[in-house]
């Protein structure tokens, strides 16, 4: 079984201009690209670069300075999400990624919401996700809910384990609302990567990989990605495996290590 391979072209291919990264990723054997923010991009140029290279766009972040866990953000969160969905439709992207908390520069969690109880945060997130799912179903653009590590990169993020995300998604029951399972983040938070994938594969719509610690290419840390890829093949995973990683030296060196796990 062939797994679909994606490259996040914000941290990868940073050695070359952004619009050149689409062709570079295609030439290296990737099926899709993804990136972080869409508001700082020329969407017409992005679409043209992807079409010229013959590579798909898996998605980008759909939220901005708004948080699912803040009930006062609901109107603004959904308003911005609709704009993100329109951007995805414009460039032919498959999905947008959403998070429990707003992220600032460098992925810093903008507000930890220490003044709110976990009950309020959870209920607010569930309430807004119901509407996110409706937007996804109407638009055809999938929503991927991503949990983040709280030890290294995103201290204070509310959604930190796969079980919470999966159970919410199962309760909502929308085919267009899925988990973005990031193996790097979840190795830091909870471990048990293969067991977790087996338990929640029905809710996983997209996967991110990077080795831990360090967030570099496979083989630079402790995660055995060949085993993980074998599990995904065994489970007939049909989504994309996106490489959201920072090459330890450069992208040219990282690509063979990435391709070697597939």
N, C-alpha and C positions, 0 to 999 in steps of 0.2 A: 504494500500500500504506500502510495506517495503522499507525504505530508506537504501542505502548502507552506512556503517559506516567505516571511516578510522581513523587511529591514526598516527600522525607524531611522529616518534620514535626518534627524536633528543631531543625535550624538554620533551616528555613523556617517561616513563620507564627509566629515567636517573639513577635510583638507581641500575640498573643491567647492565652487559656487553651488548654491542650493539647487538651482534648476538643472544643473548637470548631474545631480545625484540620482535622478530617475533612470537615466541611461546607464549610469555606472552600476546601479543595483541590478538592473536587468542583465547587463553583461556578466555580472558575477553569479547569476543563476537564481535570483530572487523572483518570486511570482508577484509580490505586492510590496508597496512601500506604505509607510504611515509617518505622521509627524505630530507635533504637539499642538501648537496654536494655529488657528486659521486666520485670525484677525490681522496678523502681520504679513500675510501672504497675498500676492497677486493671483487671485483664483483662476483668472483666464490663463495666465502663464503656467500655473500648476497643471491645469487640465491639459494644456497643449503639450507640456513636457512629458506627462504620463502617456498621452496618446502617441506621441512621436516615438517614445521608448517601447511602447507596447506592454506596459506594466500596469497592474491594477493599483488602486488606492484603497487600502483597507479601512482607514479612518484617521481621526484626530480627536483632540479633547473638545468636548461639547459644552463644558461649563467654564466659567471665568471666575469672577470674584464673588460668586454666590455659592451658598452651601445647602445641601439637602437637609442637614440637621438643624438648620435655623428656620423655624416656622415663619419668621418675618420676611424671609427671602423668597417665599414661594412664587409670588407673582413675577418678580424680576428673574428668578432662576428659570422659570418656564418660558418667559419671554426671550431670554438669551438662547435657551436651548432650541427654540423654534428657528432662530436665526442660524444656529449651527447646523440644524437639519437642512435648511435651505442651502447653506454652503456645501454640505455633503451632496445634496442632489445636483447642484451646479457642476461639481467636478467629478461626479460619478463614484463617490466614496460609499463603501458598504455600511459604515457604522460611525457612531460617535462614542467617545468614552466619557463616563460620568463618575464623579467621586462624592464621597460624603461631605468633604470640607473643601472650601476654596483654597487654591494653591497659589502662592506668589512666586517671585523670582527664585530660581533654583529649587522649586518644588516645596518651599517652606510653607507649612500650614499657617494660613493667615490668622485664624482664630481658633483656639482650642475649645472655646465655649465651656470653660470651667464653671460658669454661672448656671449652666443648664444641666439638669439631671440626664442620665442615660435614657430614662424613659421618654423624656421630651425629645431627645435627639432621635431615638429609634422611631417613635411615632411620627415625627416630622418627616424622616427619611421615607418611611413606608407610604405616608400620604402623598408625598411628591412623586414617588416612583410609580404610583398608580397612574398619575397624569403623564409621566414620562413614557410609560408603556402605551398609553393611548396615542400619544404623538408618534411613537415609533410605528405603531400599527397603521395609522393613517398615512404616514409618509413612506413606509417601506424601509426606512433607515433604522438599523438595529441599534439599541442602546446597550453598551457594555459597562457594567458597574464594577469598578476596580477598587479592591482593598489595597492598602499601602503599608509598608513597614513603619513601625513607630520607634524603632531602635536607632536608626541611622540617618535616614533621609527625610522622614515626614513625621517627626515627633508631634503628638497631639492629634493625629488623624483618628476619627472615630471608628471607621470601618477598618478593622485590622485582622479579621479572620474569615476564612472561606465559609464556615458553617452559617454564620449570620447572613451573609450575602445569598447563599444558596437557598436557605429556608425562606427568606423574603421573596426571592424569585419564584420559588415553588408555590408560595401562597398567592402571589399575584397571578401567576399562571399564563403570562403572555409569551408567545413564541418569539417576540421581538425584544424581550428584555432578558439579558444573559449576563454572566460573570465574565469579566476580563481577569483570568487567573494568571497572576504574575508570579512565576516560580521563584524569582529572586526575592521579592518582597515576602512571600510566604515562607521561604526557607528561614528568613530572619525572624519572622513572627511565630511560626508554628511548626516548621519542619514537616515530616511525613508527606512529602510531595506526591509520591506514587499512590499511597493510600488515599490521600485527599482527592486526587484526580479520579480514582476509581469510584469513590463515594459520591462525587458530585458532577460526574461527566455530563449528566443530562442538563445541567444548568450552565455549562461552560461554552461560551461563544467565541472566545479569542484567548490566546495564550501569549504571554510575554516571557522571554528567557534572557537571563544574564547570570553569570556565575557569582557565587557569594563565598566569602566577602569580596568587595571590590567593584562589583557590577561591570566586569569585563567579559570577554568572550569565554565560551566553554573551555575547560582545561586550566583555567587560571585560579580556580577556587575548589570548593569541596563538593559541588553538585555533580552527580553522575548523569549527565544529560542523555547518554546513549540509552540507559535504562528507561528514562522518562519517555523518550521517543518510541521505544518498543511498547510501552504501556499504551501510548496514544494510538499506535497502529493496531494493537490488540483490541482496543475499544472502538475502533473504526471512527476516530475523531476526524471530522471533515472541515473543521475551522482552520484558521491560519495560525501558524506559530511565528510570532513576531519577535525579532531580535532587537530589543530595546536595551542596548548596552553601549558602554564607552570603551572602544578598543584600547587595550593596554598600551600598545605602541602606535599603531595606525590601522586603518581599515583594511589595507592590503594584506597585512599580517593576520588580522582577525578573521577574514572571510574563510580561509581554509579550515580553521578550527571550528567555525560554525558549520560549514558544509559537512564536516567529518562526523557530526553527530546524527545526521539524517540517513 
